[in-house]
Amino acid sequence: MNKHRRFWALWGWPIVMGVLSTTGLLTALVSDTWGDWWSWAALGVPVAVMGWYSWPRRSPATAHAVTSPTDASGTSGASPR
């Protein structure tokens, strides 16, 4: 049973995205009215998920970090060249 759980933990969402894409493409080819709505929704969900995960994010550790540390005199610690 542990192998079964690991399989769905790894492949569950990719299978769902594949089924959505397949049904959306087939419905867009062969159906009208309600099929147009389903194809837009079924093809839009995987695109939205890809957009969500490809959006650049800053890690929490760097979100609050100071960009250029300065010493007491107000200058950066780098030596001049």
C-alpha positions in Angstrom: 0.0 0.0 0.0 2.9 2.3 0.6 4.0 2.0 -3.1 0.5 2.9 -4.2 0.5 6.0 -2.0 3.9 7.1 -3.3 2.7 6.6 -6.9 -0.2 9.0 -6.4 1.8 11.5 -4.4 4.2 11.8 -7.3 2.0 11.3 -10.4 -1.5 12.4 -9.2 -1.4 16.0 -10.3 0.5 15.4 -13.6 -2.2 12.8 -14.5 -5.0 15.3 -13.6 -3.3 18.0 -15.8 -2.9 15.5 -18.7 -6.6 14.4 -18.5 -7.7 18.1 -18.4 -5.6 18.9 -21.4 -6.7 15.8 -23.4 -10.4 16.3 -22.7 -10.1 20.0 -23.5 -8.4 19.4 -26.8 -10.8 16.6 -27.8 -13.8 18.6 -26.8 -12.6 21.7 -28.7 -12.4 19.5 -31.8 -15.7 17.8 -31.7 -18.2 19.8 -29.7 -20.0 23.2 -29.8 -21.7 25.4 -27.2 -21.0 23.6 -23.9 -17.9 22.0 -25.4 -16.4 25.5 -26.1 -16.8 26.4 -22.4 -15.3 23.1 -21.3 -12.4 23.3 -23.6 -11.6 26.9 -22.4 -11.7 25.8 -18.8 -9.9 22.5 -19.3 -7.1 24.1 -21.3 -6.9 27.2 -19.2 -6.3 25.4 -15.9 -2.9 23.8 -17.0 -1.8 27.1 -18.5 -2.7 29.0 -15.3 -0.8 26.4 -13.2 2.3 26.7 -15.4 2.1 30.5 -15.2 1.8 30.3 -11.4 4.8 28.1 -11.0 6.9 30.0 -13.5 6.4 33.4 -11.9 9.7 34.5 -10.3 9.6 34.7 -6.5 12.0 35.8 -3.9 12.8 33.4 -1.1 11.7 34.5 2.4 15.3 34.7 3.5 16.2 37.2 0.8 12.9 39.2 1.0 13.9 41.0 4.2 17.7 41.1 3.6 19.4 44.5 3.3 20.6 45.0 -0.2 23.9 46.9 0.6 25.2 46.9 4.1 26.8 50.1 5.3 29.1 50.9 8.1 28.7 53.7 10.6 30.1 56.4 8.2 27.3 55.6 5.7 29.6 54.1 3.1 29.6 50.5 2.0 32.3 48.2 3.3 33.9 47.7 -0.1 37.4 49.0 -0.7 38.0 51.5 -3.6 39.8 50.2 -6.6 
